[in-house]
Amino acid sequence: FSKTTVTQQRNDATRQHLHCHHQANMRTAMHASFIALAIALCSQLAAGEYEVPTKKANPPKMDPIPMLPVITERVYMDIEMNGKSLGRLVFGLYGGIAPKAVENFAALCKCDHGKSKIYKDKDMCYKDSAIHRVIPNFGIQGGDFIHNDGTGSETIFGKPFEDESFDVRHNRKYMLNAVNAGKKNTNGSQWFINTVKTQWLDGKNVIFGMVLEGLDVITKLQEVGTHIGTPSAEIVVVGSGPLPLEAGDEKPRFVSEKLEK
């Protein structure tokens, strides 16, 4: 071996010794830190700063189960398509949260407000009015007893009325909505039923009731709907009026309750 080689070997040995010594020091420091931490924790436990719980923890608070308003009134519409009876739609109305919308809709179902103040030859009545708009997987619209095409609207108050409540959300099918003129506080005689969940309408259209009966009617109406809304058949409300409240109407219903008949 040359002197250079011997010197290099000595230097390598020195570096290896220093590295091992450094690792040993690190292990000693870590061990000392662990012991110090253990002593500190034991001291805190002894001082009572950390206590083992002896009582059962309270369960986490859950959101309340979504409920629908109490039904204050029932009305119906008898529906024909191309001159043949489809059946009856029965609505439950939420007079507690939307009294004006309910009063207007119920009065137009009962046909007890005489003639239109604007169109003297028209009755203030849903009877003989058309269901002019049906879009599959969206909704069914009617209530234009003036022109039967969605361009007419009149209320028993003589003018459009305000948005009374957005408390009920569109997280359920078959809710009864007030149709407006595309801006706030312009509700009239037109109505629509959403046939799917339509959460994008929350805060835009007032829900003032729900369909209680008539799933078969809604199913048949959806079959003649189109993507532009104009139904492929003539649909007419041939009768409408009040119905007595039934047992259970005085209690709020679950949002999850299904329409089964």
C-alpha positions, 0 to 999 in steps of 0.5 A: 500500500502507498502512504496515500492509501494508508492515510485515506484508510485512517481518515475513513476509519475516523469518519466512521467512528465519528458517525457511530458516535453521533448516532449513539448520541442521538439515540441517547438524546431521544431516549432521554426525551422519551423518559422526560415526556413519560415523567411529565405525563405521569406528573399531569395524571397525578395532578389530576389534569387528565382524568379518565371519564366516568360518565357516559358521553352525550350522543351527538345532536342530530338534525330534526327529521324533515316534516311537512306542514299541517294540512288545513284544507282539501280540494280536488280536480277531476281530469279528462284527457281527449274526452276520457276520464283519467281520475281525480287529483286530491290536494292537501293545502298548507294554510298555516304557512301560505294563507293567501295562496291557499285561499286563492287556489281553494276559491278557484277550485270551489268556483265561488267568486263569480266572473273575472273582473278583467275578462267578463265572460270568464268564470273565476274557476278551474273547472273547464281549464286546461293543463297546458304544460307537461314535461316528463321528469319535471312537472305538470302545469295548469291554472290558466282559466283565461286563455288555457295556454299559460299566458293568462292569470288572475287572482281573487284578490284582483292582483298578483300576491306576494311570496308568503313562505319558502319554508317547504323545500322541493326535496320531495315529489308531487308538491303543489307550487304557485307559478309566478311571472319569473320574479318575486311576489308575482303569484297568480292563478297558475299552479304546477306539480313537480314530478321529481325533486327540484331543489333548484326551485327552492327560494323561487316558487312557493309550495303551498300544498301537496298531492294526496291522491292521484298517482295514477293520474300523474303517471298518465299525464306524464306519458303525454308530456313533451320536452317543450311542454306542450302535451300531445293530448288535450287535458282538461279539468272537468270538475273541482271543489272542496273535500272534508279533512280526514283523520291524520290531516291535523298532524305533520307528515314526513317529507319521506312519506310516499304518494301511494294512490 
